[in-house]
Amino acid sequence: MATPPEPTESPQPTAAGAGPADPAPAEPSGSPAASLRPSTGDTHPPLPVVLLDEDFVAVSKPSGLLVHRDEHHPSAAAALQTVRDQLGRHLYPFHRLDRATSGLLLFGFSRAAAAALQESLAAADAHKDYLALLRWPGSNRELPDTWLCDRPLHDEKDVAREARTEFTLLERFSHCALVRCRLFTGRYHQIRRHANHSGRHVLGDTTHGKGRINAAFRSRYGLTRLFLHLEHIRMRHPRSGEPLELCDPLPAELALVLARLRAEPPQIGAVDSGPGESP
């Protein structure tokens, strides 16, 4: 057992249409994601390995790195090619992380392993926990410190899909809060969309957030990326059935943002719109 997150924003089984890969599904787990031929596009330094198992590998993906190349980024650096090259093995993807999201990313070494991992991650007792820095208290001041958002989310075909995210306050600051986000489904940008719907958007989110607040946090605290990180996965090992826990601590750039926030004295009656802004 190794005890070191939006599915991606949600590691849900992409073969079943879940995960933030709804609009652009990951390659099916039944085929190798990449051959062992040397990459011809951009490359990336080797990724930290969280767990190397006989059936799969778990790595730490940085923000800004694609999980795999697509038609829009045919030669961009990607985790799939990077990990394949550093391990010298075929990889079978079965979940994704958004490009802007960092954290745990798993690849199977065979079709059977990928299918078993999909099943383990989809089980009712599996947990996928992300850390996010949210605007706080946000525009909906009646929300408690722990709340469930179950607003259906539309996919790329405008079909409403079931979606459930649980948010739990971990640490509160003057204008924001560190929150654990637990996914029960995996839809495209699920955490980011549910947080925005709750009036507490993820800071650094240039798609669903607020530009002025993001700019204020970038200037004051050095937050230059999306503050969303897949920190913890709990599931059963696909071969033994034993509990398996994986953990990927916050990367240095996000830990530094928290350190700067903690260094500030608490402000009485702090506003929710952002540092230096009016309510």
Secondary structure, DSSP 4 states (H G I P E B T S, - for coil): ---------B---GGGT-STTTTSPPPPTTS-SS-SSPP-S---PPPPEEEE-SSEEEEEEPTT-BSS-BTTBTTS-BHHHHHHHHHTS--EE--B--TT-EEEEEEESSHHHHHHHHHHHHSTT-EEEEEEEEESS-S-TT--SEEEE---EE-TT--EE---EEEEEEEE-SSEEEEEEEESS--TTHHHHHHHHTT-PBTT-TTTS-HHHHHHHHHHH---S--EEEEEEEEE-TTT--EEEEE-PPPHHHHHHHHHHHHSPP-TT--SS-TT---
